């Protein structure tokens, strides 16, 4: 089991629920290293003093904030805690909202909350109250050196802490050239919309992340290629993909019909 990254409590009205935060992610990304292409020796990043050019040992490195140009103040772990002791020890519930009201682009990173033994009853009570109300709790929590906005989400036996982005962290779509919602102006017909709806309906299925269709096939293929290359096989470079330049779909209906026929054949 991963180590907890935070210990504190959920503030649920006057009820305090002692909890620990554990990462819900289990990243399995392939690790690549920088090498000198001349002799395949590893290339290391060095921590260098900008004034002297000398390498700085880890135990001499401190965090600093530039409050004026060229003037710094060091900040320690104790300083981060001292800034607001309560904020660094509690998960404060600000409200309970419908999960569907939160746009998907706000979601950032999931964590599991585990209660301590004395907090199990209150933990279960909060979990079931949120589940019964079909709501998620909006919270603020300080993890390490930053305050996060998050959601308490009942998920099976657990309460998931889903960190979400602040509005200022999202760019928005105002700079993008997107088709508007006036479908008639775009040239979308009722027949095309109906056919597209049939195609979506034909693709409906239950969410099952263990399904082989959702497997990370690129990672598997890349590992296989690495093994082949390590065994001395020469790998031919594939041709560069050619991006379509302003290609326009002329007959959408025929493509939709063909898609429906293909979907029916694969499911049958």
N, C-alpha and C positions, 0 to 999 in steps of 0.2 A: 504494500500500500504506500502511496506517495506520502511524503511528510506534509503536515499542515503548514500553511504559509501565514496563518493569522489565528489568534485566539482572542475571544471576547464574548460578547453577548448580543442577542437580538432584544431590542426594546419594543415589547408588544403591549402598548398601554402601560400599565403598572407592572406587567409581568416581565421578568428578566429570564431569558433562555440562554444559558452558557453554550457556546458552539465553537467549533473549529472549522476553518475553511480549507478544503482540499481541492486541488486542480481536478476538473472533470475531463480535461483533454489528455490524450495519450499519444502525442505526436510521434510518428514513426518515419519522419523524413530521412532520406538518405543524406549522409554527412560527407561533404566534399571538402578537400583541403587545397590551399594554394601551393603549387610546386614551382620550382625553377625548371623551366622547360629544357635547360641545357644539361642538367645532371639529375633531375627528378628529386632534388632535395627540398624538404618542406620550407616554406617561406613563413616566417613568424612576424606577427604584429608587435611592434615595440612601443612601450610607453616612454616617451622622450620629453624631457624638460625643454620647453620652447626657448628658454633663455640660454641654457648651457649646452644643449644637445646631448646631455647625458641621460642614460636610461634610468627610470625611476622604479625602485622596488615597490611591490604591491603594498607593503606595510607602511609606506610613506605617502600613499595617495589618499587625499581627503576630498570631500565634496565642497564645492565653493559656489557662491552666487555673486555675480558681478553687479553690484548695486549702483556703481558709477563706472564710467569708462576707465578701465585699468585698475579699479579698486574692488577688492574681493573680500567677502566674509565667509569663513568656513562654517559649515553646518554639520553637526554630528547626528547620529541616530537618536541620542537623548534629546537633541533640539527638536527633531521632528515630533517626538512624543510630547515634549513640553509645550509645543505650540497650542495643542488642544487635547488634553489627556482623554477627555470623554469621547471626542471624535475618533480617536485611535483605538478605542476599546468597545465601541458599540455599533450595532447596525440599527439605525433608526428608521422605523417604518413611517413614511410620510403620507401614505394613502393606499387604497386598494382599487385597482383599475381593471378593466377588461383586457385580457391579453391580446385579443384581436384588434384593439384600438392602437396598438403600438406597431408602427411600420417596421418591416423587416430590416431596413437599413440601420436601425438603431442598435440591433443586437451585436454584441462584441465578443464576449468570452464567458464560458460557463464554469461554475465551481459547485462542489457539493458542500452542504453544511451538515456537520455531524454534531449532535448534542452530547454534552457530558452526561454522566449517569443521572445526576439530580435534575437535569433539564429535559429528560426524555418525555415526560407527560406533557409538559408545556409545549414542547416541540411538536408532538403528535397533535395536540389541540390546535395549534396555529396551522399546521399542514391541512388538517381536515376542515377547519373553518374556511380557509382560502379555497379549498377544493369545492366545498358545498356552495360557496358563493360564486363559483366560477370566476374568481378574481386572482390577481397577482399583487403582491405587496411592492410598492415603489419605495426604495430605500436609498440611504446614503451611507457609505462606508469608506474609511480611510485604510488603504492597503499600501504598506511600505511608505512611500512619500507622496501619495496622491489620493485625493478624494474622488470616489467613483459614484456614479448613479447606477442603481441596479434594480433587479426585480427578484422577489422571492416567489419561486414557481413550485407548486406541489407536483412532484413527479414520482409516481409509485410510492415507495416508502420514504422517499427523501424530499427535502426542500432544496431546490436548486437555486443558487445565487447566480443569476444571469446578469453580468455587467453590461450596461448599455452606454451608448455614446451620448455626450452632450450635444445639443443642437449645433453649437458652434464648431463641432468636429465634423459636420457633414457639409459638403460643398453645395448641395442642391442641384437642380437641373436647369436653372435659368440660362446657363451658357450653352446648353445642348440644343441641337436642332431636332426636336421630336415631333412626331405627328400629333396633331391635336385630337380632341374627342369628338369633333364634328366629322363623323364618318362619311356623311354624304359629300362633304367638301373634298375629302381625300379620295372619294370614288369607291368606297366599300359598299357593296350592295347587300340587301337583306339575304339574298340567296347565298352569297359568299359567307356571310356571318353565320347563317344557319348550318352550312356545310362545315365551317370551322368548329362550330359547337358540337356537331356530331363527331368530329375527329377527336376533340378533347374528351368527349364522353366515352369514346372507344378506348381511350388511353387511361381511363380511371382505374386505380388499383389501390390496395392498402399499403401504407408505409411500412416497409420491412427492411431496415438497414442491413440485415444479415443476408439479404438476397444477393446472389452472385452478380446480378446486373449492376449493383451499386459498388462493386469491389474496385479497389484502386489498381486497375489493370496497367496503367502507365508505369507505376512503381515496379510492378512485377516484370514488365517488359524491359524496363531500364536495367534492373538487376540481372536479367537474363543476358542482355547485351554486354554488360560489364563482365560477366563470367566468360562469355565467348571471347571477348577481347583479351581478358587475362589469360585465356588458353592459347593465345597466339593467332586467333582468327582475324583476318582483315575485314573491317566493316566498311562497306561502301556508303558514301554520303548520299542521302536521298536528294532528289531534285528539289530546288527551292519552290515552295508553294507560290502560285500566282494569284494575287488578290484580284477579285473582280472589280473592274473600274466602272462604276455607275450602271451596273447591270440592272435591268428592270424586269420584274416578272410580269409578263404580258397576260397570260391566261392562268389566273389563280385558280379558277374553278376546276380546270382539268388536273391541276396538281393536287388540289384537295381531294378530288375523286380518287385519284391514284393512291393517295396516302391512305384513304379509308379502305380501299381494296387491299392494300398491303397490310394494314393493321388487322383486317378481318382474316386474311390468309395466315398471318403469324399467330393469331389467337386461336384459330380453328385447327 
